[in-house]
Amino acid sequence: MTSHSVPQRYAALSITLHWLMLALFVGVYGCIELKGWLPRQHPLKGPLLGTHALFGLAIFTLVWVRLLSRLQKRPPISPRPPAWQTALAHLTHLSLYALMILTPLLGWLMLSAAGKPIPYFAFTLPSPIAIDPDMAKQLKYWHEWLGTAGYWLIGLHACAGVFHHYWMRDNTLTRMLPERFLTWRQATESRQGPANRHQP
């Protein structure tokens, strides 16, 4: 690829970060939902909450790497979508980045205000604010509010990818798929032949 060529897919780092952060989101939401289903004194509630916090802080760490990776040349959508779809996509991405930064940050501040330790792998993070139970309650409210909004944002993002792939028939989704997956899919379609490829 020359310096003036247009990439057809995102760089490997961007693709890896995208799917890794999706896995972390599944872990974040899965842990907190499972904790909510368990009885009040269940012994797994504490470990689930700790894992939830760990995954959230991992997202907070990786989002900065992902922001830097966006400086790389990005592949254009082909065929080019309408301007309103492009604007909506930019707004959704901006909202997702705000979610990935603010939600873990609020969780960190919430635990600090509650006077609880903040373990992060082999480290214990410092408490950036003093203990304040009333502030901890407010921070918990906004942390949970953003977490709920995240369901809708992530769902909208996923639905948009499916819509572009199956309805608009553009390369929005395939730009972010690993090359190995695309190679496997092309090989599978070649073996099926044109007659079976278009069956529902």
TIFIDREN-276123 format. One record per residue: x, y, z of N, C-alpha, C in turn. Coordinates in pm, whole numbers, plus 50000, padded with zeros to 5 digits. Each point is the difference from the previous one (the first is absolute). Example, Ala and Ser with C-alpha at 12.3 -4.5 7.8 and 13.67 -1.06 7.14 Angstrom:
BEGIN
> n.px; n.py; n.pz; ca.px; ca.py; ca.pz; c.px; c.py; c.pz
> 51319; 49431; 50780; 49911; 50119; 50000; 50090; 50120; 50000 $
> 49965; 50105; 49928; 50082; 50119; 50006; 49923; 50109; 50073 $
***
This chain:
BEGIN
> n.px; n.py; n.pz; ca.px; ca.py; ca.pz; c.px; c.py; c.pz
> 50085; 49881; 50000; 49915; 50119; 50000; 50088; 50124; 50000 $
> 49978; 50092; 49907; 50077; 50122; 49993; 49945; 50101; 50099 $
> 50077; 50108; 50020; 49957; 50102; 50096; 49874; 50071; 49955 $
> 49968; 49993; 49867; 49883; 50071; 49949; 49882; 49906; 49978 $
> 50015; 49872; 50027; 49890; 49907; 49978; 49897; 50014; 50111 $
> 49877; 49965; 49967; 49890; 50009; 50095; 49977; 49864; 50062 $
> 50006; 49988; 50134; 49980; 49869; 50062; 49856; 49953; 49983 $
> 49981; 49870; 49988; 49868; 49942; 49985; 49943; 49952; 50133 $
> 50088; 49983; 50098; 49959; 49955; 50132; 50076; 50081; 50105 $
> 49948; 49997; 50121; 50072; 50065; 50110; 50130; 49927; 50027 $
> 50095; 50069; 50063; 50127; 49939; 50037; 49976; 49891; 50104 $
> 50094; 49905; 50006; 49984; 49886; 50091; 49983; 50045; 50144 $
> 50070; 50106; 50042; 49988; 50049; 50137; 49858; 50048; 50028 $
> 49943; 50075; 49908; 49864; 50052; 50018; 49899; 49886; 50007 $
> 50016; 49900; 49913; 49908; 49886; 50000; 50011; 49923; 50130 $
> 50123; 49976; 50045; 50021; 49927; 50125; 49939; 50074; 50118 $
> 50023; 50131; 50008; 49945; 50078; 50110; 49848; 50002; 49997 $
> 49943; 50009; 49881; 49854; 50003; 49987; 49937; 49875; 50060 $
> 50048; 49883; 49961; 49939; 49875; 50045; 50040; 49967; 50143 $
> 50119; 50041; 50042; 50040; 49980; 50140; 49912; 50082; 50093 $
> 49972; 50123; 49961; 49917; 50085; 50084; 49855; 49953; 50000 $
> 49955; 49940; 49891; 49867; 49939; 50000; 49995; 49888; 50103 $
> 50104; 49915; 50002; 50005; 49891; 50098; 50001; 50055; 50143 $
> 50071; 50110; 50022; 50003; 50061; 50132; 49864; 50057; 50038 $
> 49929; 50058; 49904; 49865; 50049; 50027; 49907; 49885; 50038 $
> 50012; 49888; 49931; 49919; 49883; 50035; 50030; 49958; 50144 $
> 50129; 50001; 50035; 50039; 49965; 50136; 49948; 50100; 50103 $
> 50011; 50129; 49969; 49953; 50105; 50091; 49851; 49985; 50029 $
> 49921; 49990; 49894; 49856; 49991; 50018; 49958; 49864; 50054 $
> 50068; 49895; 49955; 49966; 49866; 50048; 50022; 49988; 50150 $
> 50112; 50052; 50049; 50030; 49991; 50144; 49898; 50076; 50084 $
> 49968; 50122; 49958; 49911; 50081; 50082; 49856; 49948; 49994 $
> 49959; 49945; 49886; 49865; 49943; 49990; 49990; 49873; 50084 $
> 50102; 49915; 49993; 49999; 49877; 50079; 50001; 50032; 50149 $
> 50076; 50100; 50039; 50002; 50043; 50140; 49861; 50041; 50046 $
> 49927; 50070; 49914; 49865; 50044; 50036; 49901; 49886; 50014 $
> 50024; 49890; 49930; 49908; 49885; 50009; 50024; 49914; 50123 $
> 50120; 50010; 50059; 50034; 49913; 50112; 49938; 50051; 50130 $
> 49976; 49911; 50097; 49949; 50042; 50131; 50096; 50097; 50067 $
> 49949; 50077; 50094; 50075; 50110; 50061; 50133; 49956; 50060 $
> 50004; 49889; 50070; 50121; 49956; 50069; 50078; 49894; 49923 $
> 49974; 49987; 49872; 50068; 49895; 49923; 50151; 50028; 49995 $
> 50084; 49897; 50019; 50145; 50022; 50004; 50062; 50047; 49868 $
> 49929; 49983; 49889; 50056; 50042; 49871; 49978; 50148; 49970 $
> 49916; 50066; 50078; 49969; 50140; 49970; 50125; 50089; 50006 $
> 50084; 49978; 50101; 50123; 50079; 50013; 50096; 49978; 49884 $
> 50033; 49874; 49967; 50089; 49976; 49886; 49944; 50052; 49868 $
> 49869; 49989; 49981; 49940; 50051; 49876; 50014; 50152; 49992 $
> 49979; 50068; 50112; 50015; 50145; 50000; 50145; 50040; 49974 $
> 50094; 49924; 50058; 50141; 50028; 49977; 50039; 49979; 49855 $
> 49948; 49893; 49939; 50030; 49973; 49858; 49936; 50106; 49911 $
> 49879; 50043; 50036; 49933; 50108; 49928; 50087; 50126; 49999 $
> 50054; 50035; 50117; 50086; 50118; 50010; 50129; 49982; 49921 $
> 50057; 49880; 50006; 50124; 49972; 49928; 49981; 50015; 49849 $
> 49892; 49941; 49947; 49972; 50011; 49856; 49973; 50145; 49961 $
> 49927; 50073; 50086; 49972; 50140; 49970; 50125; 50084; 49994 $
> 50092; 49977; 50093; 50126; 50075; 49999; 50088; 49958; 49883 $
> 49989; 49875; 49957; 50073; 49956; 49880; 49949; 50076; 49877 $
> 49868; 50019; 49992; 49943; 50080; 49891; 50053; 50143; 50007 $
> 50004; 50056; 50121; 50049; 50137; 50019; 50145; 50013; 49954 $
> 50079; 49896; 50021; 50140; 50001; 49957; 50012; 49990; 49848 $
> 49925; 49904; 49943; 50014; 49973; 49857; 49938; 50108; 49912 $
> 49903; 50075; 50054; 49935; 50100; 49916; 50099; 50107; 49954 $
> 50102; 50028; 50082; 50099; 50100; 49959; 50088; 49947; 49887 $
> 50031; 49871; 50006; 50074; 49938; 49890; 49916; 50004; 49873 $
> 49871; 49974; 50017; 49912; 49999; 49883; 49986; 50139; 49939 $
> 49995; 50101; 50085; 49994; 50136; 49948; 50125; 50033; 49919 $
> 50116; 49956; 50047; 50123; 50022; 49925; 49999; 49924; 49868 $
> 49941; 49880; 50001; 49996; 49919; 49878; 49913; 50065; 49893 $
> 49908; 50088; 50041; 49913; 50067; 49903; 50077; 50103; 49918 $
> 50123; 50030; 50039; 50081; 50092; 49920; 50047; 49936; 49870 $
> 49994; 49865; 49995; 50036; 49931; 49877; 49895; 50027; 49892 $
> 50044; 49986; 49875; 49907; 50018; 49889; 49891; 49894; 50007 $
> 49874; 50044; 49994; 49888; 49908; 50011; 49942; 49968; 49863 $
> 49953; 49878; 49981; 49943; 49963; 49870; 49865; 50067; 49979 $
> 49975; 50052; 49881; 49870; 50063; 49974; 49890; 49896; 49984 $
> 49877; 50044; 50025; 49885; 49912; 49977; 49968; 50002; 49851 $
> 49981; 49883; 49944; 49969; 49988; 49858; 49883; 49904; 49980 $
> 49894; 50046; 49931; 49976; 50135; 49947; 49977; 50101; 50111 $
> 50025; 50125; 49967; 49993; 50107; 50099; 49857; 50017; 50050 $
> 49980; 50004; 50134; 49864; 50013; 50053; 49952; 50145; 49994 $
> 49869; 50023; 50020; 49948; 50137; 50004; 50064; 50080; 50115 $
> 49997; 50130; 49986; 50065; 50087; 50098; 49940; 49983; 50139 $
> 49867; 49979; 50008; 49937; 49988; 50131; 50046; 49874; 50072 $
> 50025; 49893; 49925; 50051; 49877; 50062; 50142; 50020; 50052 $
> 50081; 50072; 49925; 50136; 50030; 50044; 49999; 50084; 50127 $
> 49912; 50100; 50005; 49990; 50086; 50119; 49953; 49919; 50121 $
> 49902; 49912; 49979; 49950; 49917; 50110; 50108; 49904; 50049 $
> 50078; 49946; 49907; 50109; 49909; 50038; 50104; 50074; 50084 $
> 50035; 50123; 49961; 50097; 50079; 50077; 49947; 50028; 50140 $
> 49871; 50034; 50010; 49940; 50029; 50130; 49999; 49876; 50089 $
> 49969; 49884; 49939; 49999; 49875; 50076; 50139; 49965; 50050 $
> 50100; 50015; 49912; 50138; 49970; 50042; 50046; 50095; 50111 $
> 49966; 50127; 49988; 50037; 50096; 50104; 49935; 49961; 50133 $
> 49875; 49958; 49994; 49929; 49959; 50122; 50062; 49874; 50060 $
> 50041; 49907; 49915; 50063; 49877; 50050; 50134; 50030; 50068 $
> 50077; 50090; 49942; 50128; 50036; 50064; 49976; 50071; 50133 $
> 49898; 50085; 50005; 49966; 50064; 50128; 49959; 49895; 50102 $
> 49925; 49900; 49955; 49959; 49890; 50089; 50121; 49926; 50054 $
> 50097; 49969; 49912; 50116; 49921; 50039; 50095; 50077; 50092 $
> 49991; 50132; 49998; 50085; 50081; 50088; 49927; 50034; 50130 $
> 49878; 50051; 49988; 49931; 50053; 50117; 49948; 49892; 50094 $
> 49948; 49890; 49946; 49942; 49897; 50087; 50104; 49938; 50093 $
> 50116; 49953; 49950; 50102; 49949; 50093; 50054; 50108; 50094 $
> 50013; 50123; 49948; 50051; 50107; 50085; 49905; 50027; 50116 $
> 49870; 50002; 49972; 49902; 50019; 50107; 50003; 49884; 50099 $
> 50021; 49878; 49948; 50011; 49885; 50089; 50121; 50011; 50093 $
> 50110; 50046; 49944; 50123; 50021; 50079; 49975; 50104; 50109 $
> 49940; 50112; 49963; 49971; 50106; 50097; 49899; 49953; 50104 $
> 49902; 49921; 49956; 49898; 49948; 50091; 50063; 49914; 50109 $
> 50088; 49908; 49959; 50067; 49914; 50097; 50089; 50081; 50093 $
> 50064; 50102; 49946; 50085; 50087; 50083; 49916; 50073; 50105 $
> 49888; 50056; 49956; 49914; 50073; 50094; 49939; 49907; 50105 $
> 49982; 49873; 49964; 49946; 49903; 50095; 50107; 49942; 50091 $
> 50126; 50036; 49977; 50109; 49951; 50083; 50037; 49855; 49974 $
> 49971; 49951; 49879; 50028; 49861; 49967; 50129; 49990; 49918 $
> 50073; 49890; 50016; 50122; 49981; 49920; 49967; 49983; 49853 $
> 50096; 50035; 49915; 49979; 49993; 49855; 50111; 49914; 49941 $
> 49987; 49868; 50006; 50105; 49913; 49945; 49996; 50000; 49848 $
> 50118; 50000; 49940; 50011; 49996; 49854; 50116; 49907; 49966 $
> 49967; 49875; 49972; 50099; 49894; 49981; 50089; 49993; 50125 $
> 50130; 50020; 49987; 50089; 49986; 50117; 50014; 50130; 50078 $
> 49925; 50103; 49962; 50015; 50131; 50063; 49872; 50038; 50074 $
> 50014; 50098; 50087; 49885; 50065; 50062; 50004; 50146; 49960 $
> 49897; 50045; 49930; 50000; 50137; 49949; 49982; 50099; 50114 $
> 50057; 50118; 49987; 49983; 50103; 50104; 49857; 50055; 49999 $
> 49961; 50057; 50111; 49868; 50063; 50010; 50013; 50148; 49968 $
> 49944; 50045; 49887; 50018; 50140; 49960; 49917; 50098; 50082 $
> 49899; 49952; 50075; 49917; 50090; 50081; 49987; 49943; 50141 $
> 49962; 50087; 50092; 49984; 49958; 50140; 49871; 49921; 50018 $
> 49993; 49928; 50110; 49880; 49922; 50031; 49883; 50095; 50025 $
> 49890; 49974; 49929; 49880; 50083; 50012; 49880; 49913; 49961 $
> 49929; 49942; 50097; 49889; 49909; 49970; 49892; 50062; 49912 $
> 49968; 50128; 50023; 49897; 50065; 49918; 50045; 50013; 49855 $
> 50125; 50038; 49980; 50052; 50009; 49864; 50005; 49862; 49935 $
> 50033; 49898; 50079; 50004; 49863; 49947; 49865; 49960; 49944 $
> 49892; 50040; 50068; 49865; 49967; 49952; 49971; 50071; 49868 $
> 50039; 50127; 49990; 49978; 50073; 49876; 50081; 49941; 49885 $
> 50125; 49967; 50028; 50085; 49940; 49897; 49946; 49863; 49957 $
> 49947; 49924; 50095; 49941; 49870; 49968; 49881; 50017; 49907 $
> 49918; 50102; 50026; 49883; 50025; 49915; 50044; 50027; 49855 $
> 50098; 50088; 49983; 50042; 50035; 49864; 50077; 49886; 49934 $
> 50075; 49924; 50078; 50069; 49882; 49946; 49898; 49900; 49945 $
> 49895; 49974; 50077; 49898; 49904; 49956; 49918; 50057; 49885 $
> 49976; 50131; 50001; 49924; 50061; 49891; 50075; 49986; 49867 $
> 50129; 50028; 50003; 50081; 49984; 49879; 50008; 49854; 49959 $
> 50009; 49910; 50098; 50003; 49858; 49968; 49874; 49956; 49927 $
> 49885; 50050; 50044; 49874; 49968; 49933; 49997; 50059; 49859 $
> 50047; 50124; 49987; 50007; 50062; 49867; 50091; 49920; 49908 $
> 50101; 49935; 50058; 50092; 49920; 49920; 49932; 49885; 49929 $
> 49899; 49940; 50063; 49926; 49894; 49933; 49943; 50050; 49867 $
> 49940; 50118; 50004; 49937; 50056; 49881; 50104; 50041; 49896 $
> 50109; 50061; 50045; 50103; 50043; 49905; 50067; 49881; 49931 $
> 50035; 49899; 50078; 50064; 49882; 49941; 49902; 49927; 49909 $
> 49874; 49991; 50042; 49899; 49937; 49915; 49980; 50075; 49870 $
> 49996; 50134; 50007; 49985; 50082; 49879; 50119; 49980; 49908 $
> 50120; 49996; 50057; 50122; 49981; 49921; 49998; 49864; 49929 $
> 49959; 49896; 50072; 49995; 49866; 49941; 49893; 49993; 49891 $
> 49883; 50057; 50026; 49893; 49998; 49900; 50040; 50077; 49875 $
> 50073; 50109; 50018; 50046; 50078; 49884; 50094; 49917; 49914 $
> 50089; 49924; 50063; 50091; 49915; 49923; 49926; 49895; 49920 $
> 49900; 49937; 50063; 49920; 49899; 49930; 49920; 50065; 49887 $
> 49942; 50119; 50027; 49922; 50071; 49899; 50086; 50032; 49878 $
> 50119; 50051; 50023; 50088; 50035; 49888; 50042; 49876; 49922 $
> 50021; 49889; 50070; 50050; 49879; 49933; 49891; 49934; 49916 $
> 49881; 49986; 50056; 49896; 49923; 49932; 49902; 50086; 49921 $
> 49985; 50129; 50036; 49903; 50084; 49930; 50070; 50097; 49904 $
> 50100; 50072; 50052; 50071; 50094; 49914; 50101; 49931; 49909 $
> 50042; 49879; 50037; 50096; 49921; 49922; 50132; 50074; 49981 $
> 50045; 50068; 50106; 50130; 50066; 49990; 50102; 49926; 50088 $
> 50117; 50058; 50014; 50109; 49931; 50070; 50020; 50048; 50144 $
> 49896; 50063; 50057; 50013; 50051; 50137; 50043; 49891; 50097 $
> 49935; 49886; 49995; 50031; 49891; 50094; 50129; 49928; 49963 $
> 50018; 49970; 49872; 50116; 49921; 49960; 50132; 50074; 50021 $
> 49996; 50133; 50007; 50123; 50076; 50028; 50057; 49967; 50137 $
> 49912; 49955; 50092; 50043; 49975; 50137; 50011; 49851; 50032 $
> 49983; 49915; 49901; 50012; 49856; 50022; 50144; 49954; 49979 $
> 50047; 49904; 50080; 50136; 49948; 49981; 50018; 49938; 49863 $
> 50117; 50015; 49943; 50027; 49948; 49866; 49980; 49849; 49994 $
> 50035; 49930; 50107; 49985; 49855; 50002; 49853; 49961; 49986 $
> 49911; 50076; 50065; 49857; 49971; 49990; 49950; 50022; 49858 $
> 50043; 50109; 49937; 49956; 50028; 49864; 50051; 49894; 49903 $
> 50124; 49956; 50020; 50055; 49894; 49914; 49921; 49872; 50017 $
> 49966; 49966; 50124; 49920; 49879; 50026; 49863; 50010; 49935 $
> 49937; 50119; 50010; 49867; 50016; 49942; 50003; 49989; 49848 $
> 50101; 50061; 49938; 50011; 49992; 49855; 50023; 49856; 49955 $
> 50081; 49926; 50074; 50025; 49860; 49966; 49873; 49918; 50015 $
> 49922; 50028; 50104; 49874; 49928; 50022; 49901; 50028; 49888 $
> 49989; 50127; 49960; 49908; 50035; 49892; 50044; 49938; 49868 $
> 50130; 49991; 49978; 50051; 49939; 49876; 49964; 49852; 49994 $
> 50007; 49933; 50115; 49966; 49857; 50002; 49850; 49979; 49982 $
> 49919; 50094; 50050; 49856; 49985; 49988; 49953; 50020; 49856 $
> 50068; 50086; 49928; 49961; 50027; 49863; 49892; 50105; 49993 $
> 49978; 50060; 49885; 49904; 50109; 49985; 49857; 49958; 50026 $
> 49964; 49874; 49977; 49862; 49957; 50017; 49959; 50004; 50146 $
> 50090; 49956; 50090; 49968; 49996; 50142; 50027; 50132; 50070 $
> 50085; 50083; 49942; 50044; 50122; 50067; 49886; 50097; 50024 $
> 49901; 50000; 49910; 49893; 50098; 50010; 49875; 49943; 50063 $
> 50009; 49879; 50053; 49885; 49945; 50069; 49986; 50067; 50135 $
> 49876; 50020; 50054; 49982; 50064; 50130; 50053; 49911; 50110 $
***
